[in-house]
Amino acid sequence: KHAAFSSTNFENILTWETEADIPPGTVFDVQYKQYGEKSWLSKPECQSITQPFCNLTRETENFTEHYYARVRA
């Protein structure tokens, strides 16, 4: 929940909160898309991850565009 981008030193990091009682072994999959696109794209390095963040800098480097991201547990 509360997934959001944070940009520091020209890096765009997607972070999200997890529930306090998240089951052990829970993994996350991250997808992103540019505003106006219909298809979501998976970030290969952020599939089946356990940490609550993903670096989407390369995928969101055009600062004049708007991007969406989502996380599935």
DRENSEBA-49935 format. One record per atom (N, C-alpha, C): residue in three letters; atom name; x, y, z. Coordinates in pm, 1 decimal. Example, Ala and Ser with C-alpha at 12.3 -4.5 7.8 and 13.67 -1.06 7.14 Angstrom:
<atoms>
ATOM   residu   atome          u          v          w
ATOM      ala       N     1319.0     -569.0      780.0
ATOM      ala      CA     1230.0     -450.0      780.0
ATOM      ala       C     1320.0     -330.0      780.0
ATOM      ser       N     1285.0     -225.0      708.0
ATOM      ser      CA     1367.0     -106.0      714.0
ATOM      ser       C     1290.0        3.0      787.0
</atoms>
This chain:
<atoms>
ATOM   residu   atome          u          v          w
ATOM      lys       N       84.1     -118.6        0.0
ATOM      lys      CA        0.0        0.0        0.0
ATOM      lys       C       88.2      124.4        0.0
ATOM      his       N       30.6      236.5      -36.3
ATOM      his      CA      100.6      365.1      -40.2
ATOM      his       C      225.8      361.0     -127.3
ATOM      ala       N      217.5      301.4     -244.4
ATOM      ala      CA      331.8      300.7     -335.9
ATOM      ala       C      353.2      441.7     -388.5
ATOM      ala       N      479.1      484.7     -391.1
ATOM      ala      CA      510.4      619.8     -436.7
ATOM      ala       C      653.8      625.7     -488.0
ATOM      phe       N      675.6      715.6     -583.2
ATOM      phe      CA      810.7      741.3     -631.5
ATOM      phe       C      878.4      840.8     -539.1
ATOM      ser       N     1006.1      819.1     -516.6
ATOM      ser      CA     1088.3      920.8     -451.1
ATOM      ser       C     1209.9      940.8     -540.3
ATOM      ser       N     1242.0     1065.5     -565.3
ATOM      ser      CA     1353.8     1097.9     -654.1
ATOM      ser       C     1462.4     1168.6     -575.3
ATOM      thr       N     1579.0     1106.0     -572.9
ATOM      thr      CA     1693.9     1161.5     -503.7
ATOM      thr       C     1817.1     1139.9     -590.2
ATOM      asn       N     1895.8     1243.4     -607.9
ATOM      asn      CA     2018.8     1233.0     -688.3
ATOM      asn       C     1992.3     1172.8     -826.3
ATOM      phe       N     1883.4     1215.0     -888.0
ATOM      phe      CA     1845.0     1171.9    -1022.5
ATOM      phe       C     1810.1     1023.0    -1030.9
ATOM      glu       N     1779.0      962.2     -918.1
ATOM      glu      CA     1732.3      823.3     -918.6
ATOM      glu       C     1585.3      822.5     -879.2
ATOM      asn       N     1506.2      743.5     -951.9
ATOM      asn      CA     1363.1      730.7     -924.2
ATOM      asn       C     1337.9      594.1     -861.6
ATOM      ile       N     1310.0      595.2     -732.8
ATOM      ile      CA     1290.9      471.9     -658.2
ATOM      ile       C     1143.4      458.9     -619.8
ATOM      leu       N     1082.6      347.9     -656.2
ATOM      leu      CA      946.7      318.8     -613.7
ATOM      leu       C      955.4      249.5     -478.4
ATOM      thr       N      883.3      301.9     -380.6
ATOM      thr      CA      879.2      239.7     -248.7
ATOM      thr       C      734.2      214.0     -211.5
ATOM      trp       N      711.5      119.4     -122.0
ATOM      trp      CA      576.9       90.2      -75.1
ATOM      trp       C      582.9       36.3       65.9
ATOM      glu       N      467.8       47.0      132.7
ATOM      glu      CA      456.8       -2.5      268.9
ATOM      glu       C      397.4     -142.5      266.0
ATOM      thr       N      436.7     -221.9      363.3
ATOM      thr      CA      378.9     -356.0      377.6
ATOM      thr       C      300.2     -361.7      507.8
ATOM      glu       N      212.1     -456.4      515.0
ATOM      glu      CA      135.7     -476.4      638.2
ATOM      glu       C      228.6     -528.5      747.3
ATOM      ala       N      195.5     -500.7      871.2
ATOM      ala      CA      278.2     -545.5      983.2
ATOM      ala       C      282.1     -697.4      992.4
ATOM      asp       N      172.3     -762.9      953.6
ATOM      asp      CA      164.4     -908.4      966.5
ATOM      asp       C      182.5     -979.3      832.3
ATOM      ile       N      273.3     -926.8      750.0
ATOM      ile      CA      298.1     -988.0      618.9
ATOM      ile       C      355.4    -1129.0      639.2
ATOM      pro       N      301.4    -1227.4      567.3
ATOM      pro      CA      350.2    -1365.4      584.7
ATOM      pro       C      495.6    -1381.0      540.6
ATOM      pro       N      569.8    -1466.1      609.1
ATOM      pro      CA      708.1    -1491.9      567.3
ATOM      pro       C      710.7    -1547.1      424.9
ATOM      gly       N      810.3    -1506.7      349.9
ATOM      gly      CA      824.1    -1555.6      213.3
ATOM      gly       C      743.9    -1478.0      110.6
ATOM      thr       N      675.8    -1371.6      152.7
ATOM      thr      CA      599.6    -1289.7       57.5
ATOM      thr       C      695.8    -1221.3      -38.4
ATOM      val       N      663.0    -1224.7     -166.5
ATOM      val      CA      746.2    -1160.3     -267.9
ATOM      val       C      661.0    -1058.9     -344.3
ATOM      phe       N      728.6     -965.3     -409.3
ATOM      phe      CA      662.2     -857.2     -480.9
ATOM      phe       C      704.1     -855.8     -627.4
ATOM      asp       N      609.6     -814.7     -712.6
ATOM      asp      CA      634.4     -795.6     -855.5
ATOM      asp       C      600.2     -651.4     -889.0
ATOM      val       N      689.6     -583.2     -961.2
ATOM      val      CA      670.7     -442.7     -995.5
ATOM      val       C      648.0     -428.7    -1145.6
ATOM      gln       N      549.3     -345.4    -1178.9
ATOM      gln      CA      522.0     -310.9    -1317.6
ATOM      gln       C      513.0     -158.9    -1328.2
ATOM      tyr       N      535.5     -108.2    -1449.8
ATOM      tyr      CA      532.0       35.6    -1473.1
ATOM      tyr       C      479.5       62.2    -1613.1
ATOM      lys       N      437.0      185.2    -1637.4
ATOM      lys      CA      400.2      228.0    -1771.9
ATOM      lys       C      404.2      379.1    -1779.4
ATOM      gln       N      417.8      426.7    -1900.3
ATOM      gln      CA      416.7      570.0    -1924.7
ATOM      gln       C      272.7      614.2    -1941.1
ATOM      tyr       N      240.9      735.2    -1896.2
ATOM      tyr      CA      106.2      789.0    -1908.6
ATOM      tyr       C       59.9      779.8    -2053.7
ATOM      gly       N      -60.4      727.7    -2073.8
ATOM      gly      CA     -116.2      714.8    -2207.9
ATOM      gly       C      -97.3      577.3    -2270.0
ATOM      glu       N       -4.3      499.2    -2218.1
ATOM      glu      CA       17.4      363.6    -2268.1
ATOM      glu       C      -86.8      269.9    -2207.9
ATOM      lys       N     -122.1      166.2    -2282.2
ATOM      lys      CA     -221.0       71.0    -2231.6
ATOM      lys       C     -158.4      -47.3    -2159.3
ATOM      ser       N      -40.8      -85.4    -2201.2
ATOM      ser      CA       22.2     -206.1    -2146.7
ATOM      ser       C      115.9     -174.2    -2032.0
ATOM      trp       N      107.2     -257.0    -1929.0
ATOM      trp      CA      202.5     -250.8    -1817.8
ATOM      trp       C      325.6     -331.7    -1855.7
ATOM      leu       N      442.8     -284.6    -1817.3
ATOM      leu      CA      568.7     -354.1    -1842.3
ATOM      leu       C      626.5     -401.0    -1709.7
ATOM      ser       N      677.7     -521.6    -1708.2
ATOM      ser      CA      740.3     -574.4    -1586.9
ATOM      ser       C      885.9     -530.9    -1581.4
ATOM      lys       N      930.2     -496.7    -1463.9
ATOM      lys      CA     1071.6     -464.4    -1441.1
ATOM      lys       C     1139.8     -596.1    -1404.4
ATOM      pro       N     1221.1     -654.2    -1493.8
ATOM      pro      CA     1278.7     -787.4    -1468.8
ATOM      pro       C     1353.1     -799.2    -1336.2
ATOM      glu       N     1427.9     -695.7    -1298.2
ATOM      glu      CA     1505.5     -701.9    -1173.9
ATOM      glu       C     1418.4     -690.7    -1049.6
ATOM      cys       N     1290.5     -658.2    -1067.1
ATOM      cys      CA     1200.5     -639.4     -952.9
ATOM      cys       C     1083.0     -737.0     -958.1
ATOM      gln       N     1111.6     -859.0     -994.5
ATOM      gln      CA     1012.3     -966.3     -993.8
ATOM      gln       C     1051.4    -1065.0     -884.5
ATOM      ser       N      955.2    -1104.8     -804.4
ATOM      ser      CA      978.8    -1198.8     -693.4
ATOM      ser       C     1084.5    -1146.5     -596.5
ATOM      ile       N     1075.3    -1017.2     -565.0
ATOM      ile      CA     1169.9     -957.5     -470.8
ATOM      ile       C     1107.4     -951.7     -331.7
ATOM      thr       N     1190.6     -940.4     -230.3
ATOM      thr      CA     1140.0     -934.9      -93.4
ATOM      thr       C     1149.9     -794.6      -32.6
ATOM      gln       N     1233.8     -707.2      -87.6
ATOM      gln      CA     1247.7     -573.1      -32.4
ATOM      gln       C     1135.2     -482.7      -83.9
ATOM      pro       N     1095.0     -381.9       -4.8
ATOM      pro      CA      983.2     -295.2      -43.0
ATOM      pro       C     1025.3     -172.8     -125.1
ATOM      phe       N     1111.6     -193.4     -224.3
ATOM      phe      CA     1151.8      -84.0     -312.4
ATOM      phe       C     1206.5     -140.3     -442.4
ATOM      cys       N     1203.9      -55.2     -545.5
ATOM      cys      CA     1253.1      -94.9     -678.0
ATOM      cys       C     1306.0       29.8     -747.5
ATOM      asn       N     1424.0       18.9     -805.6
ATOM      asn      CA     1484.7      130.6     -877.3
ATOM      asn       C     1430.9      131.7    -1020.9
ATOM      leu       N     1353.2      234.4    -1053.8
ATOM      leu      CA     1295.9      247.9    -1188.1
ATOM      leu       C     1357.7      366.2    -1263.6
ATOM      thr       N     1479.7      401.7    -1230.4
ATOM      thr      CA     1544.7      517.8    -1290.8
ATOM      thr       C     1554.4      504.0    -1442.4
ATOM      arg       N     1605.5      393.6    -1490.7
ATOM      arg      CA     1623.6      376.6    -1635.9
ATOM      arg       C     1490.3      376.7    -1709.4
ATOM      glu       N     1386.6      326.4    -1645.1
ATOM      glu      CA     1256.2      316.1    -1709.4
ATOM      glu       C     1179.1      448.3    -1706.9
ATOM      thr       N     1220.6      540.6    -1621.6
ATOM      thr      CA     1148.8      667.4    -1605.0
ATOM      thr       C     1241.9      786.0    -1625.0
ATOM      glu       N     1339.1      773.6    -1713.0
ATOM      glu      CA     1441.2      877.7    -1724.4
ATOM      glu       C     1395.2     1003.6    -1798.1
ATOM      asn       N     1287.6      995.5    -1874.7
ATOM      asn      CA     1238.6     1114.4    -1944.6
ATOM      asn       C     1156.3     1197.6    -1847.0
ATOM      phe       N     1216.6     1302.2    -1791.8
ATOM      phe      CA     1151.8     1378.8    -1685.6
ATOM      phe       C     1033.5     1462.6    -1734.6
ATOM      thr       N     1013.6     1470.9    -1867.0
ATOM      thr      CA      898.2     1545.7    -1918.2
ATOM      thr       C      773.8     1457.4    -1928.6
ATOM      glu       N      788.6     1328.9    -1904.6
ATOM      glu      CA      676.2     1235.2    -1912.3
ATOM      glu       C      624.3     1201.6    -1772.7
ATOM      his       N      504.9     1145.6    -1768.7
ATOM      his      CA      445.2     1099.0    -1643.7
ATOM      his       C      442.2      947.1    -1646.2
ATOM      tyr       N      466.2      886.2    -1530.9
ATOM      tyr      CA      472.4      740.9    -1522.1
ATOM      tyr       C      383.7      689.8    -1408.9
ATOM      tyr       N      340.2      566.4    -1425.7
ATOM      tyr      CA      265.9      494.4    -1322.9
ATOM      tyr       C      346.0      370.2    -1286.9
ATOM      ala       N      328.5      324.6    -1166.7
ATOM      ala      CA      388.5      196.9    -1125.9
ATOM      ala       C      291.6      128.3    -1032.6
ATOM      arg       N      300.9       -3.9    -1028.6
ATOM      arg      CA      216.6      -80.8     -937.1
ATOM      arg       C      294.8     -199.8     -885.4
ATOM      val       N      250.6     -246.9     -770.5
ATOM      val      CA      317.9     -358.1     -702.6
ATOM      val       C      213.5     -462.7     -668.5
ATOM      arg       N      249.3     -588.0     -689.4
ATOM      arg      CA      162.3     -699.4     -651.7
ATOM      arg       C      238.8     -789.5     -556.0
ATOM      ala       N      173.2     -824.8     -446.5
ATOM      ala      CA      234.3     -915.9     -349.7
ATOM      ala       C      191.9    -1057.9     -381.3
</atoms>
